[in-house]
Amino acid sequence: MEMRNETKNMKKKYECEVSSSLEYATIAHNEVDQVRKYTHEAYISHPIAVAGIVRTVSHTPEMVAAAHLHDVVEDTNRTMEDIRETFSKTVSDYVEHLTNPSKEYPELSRKVRKEMDRLSLADAPDDVHTIKVADLIHNAGSIIEYDRHFAKVFMVEMEALLDTLVGADEVLMKRAREIIEKYHSID
């Protein structure tokens, strides 16, 4: 009986953390009228897809919540302080790791900014590596489909990031590397 209650409580925690992060991210992205660059669909479709990819491998509620929130600080009016006031320490820490530090330096070249972002992820927890690989997988799909020219740049950046995200889930890492291999074979 005690085991059943513990399982029930864990399921409740999972559902609460996940649903509140999804609601928060949806509101934050909608407040700034953010849409996906190529498809013009509501931006929240991307964090939902990233969370869905995370769910295909071993994961925690905190990982799914952070996947929902991974672009909130970069792309909306919400701050890390807002995230910390609303979510657990683990979720907040994950979101902070996933927020590109180069956001503060728009005057730097893309190459310098991407290197800064890559290096900042090197020491992030393995769970963060897994979320970032899921993000790359989802972004790669739309970039390859809609912007073949930019895909050349993105694939080089993605490959460099994958070399840094050594703690990511092996299944997602394999999937990401297969996307790169397939891209290079048809390009």
Phi, psi and omega in degrees: 000317181297321180296321179296317178295320179296318177296318179297317179295321178295320179295319178298314180300316180302308183298320181292310181299316183290313183291322180291325179290322179294315179297315181299313181295319179300312180297313183299314180290324179291326180301330180257013179052038182283135176231163176292139187303314188266327186258343181063018175279163180308135185301329184302341177300328179290306178301325177296317179295318178298315178299321178298320177294317178301320182294344181281352180233177178302128185208170176239164175300326180296323178294316180295317178299314180295326176297319176298324188263000194299336179251002186299312184291322180290321194248359181230187179274001181280148182247170175298326177299317177300316180297315181297327179287338188255327188240167181297164179301317182298310180300314180299316178298318179298314180297320179298317177297325183278348179275121183295123179294338181292347177307329181280354185229060183296342181284344180284156178295156178303316182301315180293317180297316181294324176294319177300314180295318180298313182295327180291336179276345186305317184262010179289157178299156180305322179300322178293320177301318180297315179298317181295321177296319177299319177299314179298317180301312182292316179297321181301320181302311182286326180294315179298318182290319190252344185215075183303325181295309180291333180304325179301318178289312184300318181296323176295315179295319180297316180299317178297319178296317180299325177294338179269329187274053188294341181269002183292158176305134184297323181295314179291323178299316179298316179300317180295317179294326176295324177298316179296314180299315180296319179300313181293330181285336180256347183281000000 
